[in-house]
Amino acid sequence: MGVPAPTLSIRAYAPRDLAAALDVINAAARSYRGFLPPEEYHEPLMTGEEFLREAGRMQFYVAEDASREVIGVMGLEHAQDVALIRHGYIRPDHQRQGIGEALLDHLERQAGTVPRILIGTYRENLAAQAHLRKHGYRPVADSDAVLRAYYQIPEAQRRGSVAFEKKAPGNTGT
Ligand SMILES: CC(C)(COP(=O)(O)OP(=O)(O)OC[C@H]1O[C@@H](n2cnc3c(N)ncnc32)[C@H](O)[C@@H]1OP(=O)(O)O)[C@@H](O)C(=O)NCCC(=O)NCCS
């Protein structure tokens, strides 16, 4: 993996980022063509309206390169006793350079003292799962129950997804 440029900066999403954030999300989500069934795959993956609805329930963060271009997006949502990291997307030409890791680190620090952080991903999204494993996340034992408890997503998406978790240091319980 490459190391992110020292000029990478991460900050909270602001309304002026909307178009750039959508561009990143929808460019990165084209990789879903590789595994989603045609009836579930659509472009764009996320419309502005959908993003704004999501932004109403979670805090998005953006990663910018040296020229202040948005190259990564990730959201942090608190749900009951856990934190969810959602909608993580890195612009395709900037992937595998540690930017996803830098965003994960940042959001984990913002998550506070929750006992665990959850991330749901498509069952067949093996690249994302490799990314999560590399950064200390492990599949939860009871994925369907966790997805039901913490995520309001369509049933088909829930069935096609798996949940990963990272426990707070020192927390060895389930
Ligand atoms: C998954 C994603 C967010 C990772 O961000 P990133 O900046 O590329 O990740 P990092 O550089 O921090 O970590 C790289 C590691 O992730 C995994 N990875 C990332 N892209 C991969 C790919 N295309 N194929 C296989 N593994 C991949 C590998 O483990 C890689 O380590 P390596 O390069 O040493 O093999 C990014 O690839 C992305 O936007 N993908 C499309 C959207 C998506 O799947 N989002 C995840 C939702 S949970």
The ligand as a Gaussian input file, in Angstrom:
#p B3LYP/6-31G(d) Opt

LIG

0 1
 C      -12.635000       0.205000      -0.313000
 C      -11.985000       1.577000      -0.424000
 C      -12.796000       2.605000       0.396000
 C      -10.564000       1.474000       0.163000
 O       -9.922000       2.735000       0.127000
 P       -8.370000       2.840000      -0.258000
 O       -7.922000       4.238000      -0.053000
 O       -8.182000       2.245000      -1.615000
 O       -7.740000       1.852000       0.839000
 P       -6.314000       1.887000       1.558000
 O       -5.295000       2.445000       0.625000
 O       -6.442000       2.529000       2.896000
 O       -6.089000       0.344000       1.799000
 C       -5.667000      -0.439000       0.736000
 C       -6.047000      -1.855000       0.986000
 O       -7.435000      -2.038000       0.741000
 C       -7.627000      -3.240000      -0.030000
 N       -8.027000      -2.838000      -1.411000
 C       -8.353000      -1.595000      -1.828000
 N       -8.699000      -1.613000      -3.133000
 C       -8.581000      -2.892000      -3.526000
 C       -8.793000      -3.573000      -4.759000
 N       -9.203000      -2.920000      -5.866000
 N       -8.583000      -4.894000      -4.798000
 C       -8.187000      -5.569000      -3.707000
 N       -7.963000      -4.990000      -2.507000
 C       -8.161000      -3.670000      -2.422000
 C       -6.285000      -3.940000      -0.015000
 O       -6.196000      -4.664000       1.192000
 C       -5.349000      -2.758000       0.029000
 O       -4.075000      -3.068000       0.528000
 P       -2.879000      -3.358000      -0.531000
 O       -2.927000      -2.239000      -1.526000
 O       -1.671000      -3.378000       0.325000
 O       -3.222000      -4.680000      -1.143000
 C      -11.871000       2.058000      -1.901000
 O      -11.162000       1.086000      -2.616000
 C      -13.198000       2.321000      -2.580000
 O      -13.658000       3.471000      -2.646000
 N      -13.812000       1.260000      -3.166000
 C      -15.098000       1.383000      -3.879000
 C      -16.269000       1.671000      -2.941000
 C      -16.315000       0.690000      -1.793000
 O      -16.194000      -0.511000      -1.979000
 N      -16.514000       1.228000      -0.581000
 C      -16.466000       0.420000       0.636000
 C      -17.756000       0.346000       1.311000
 S      -17.578000      -0.620000       2.832000

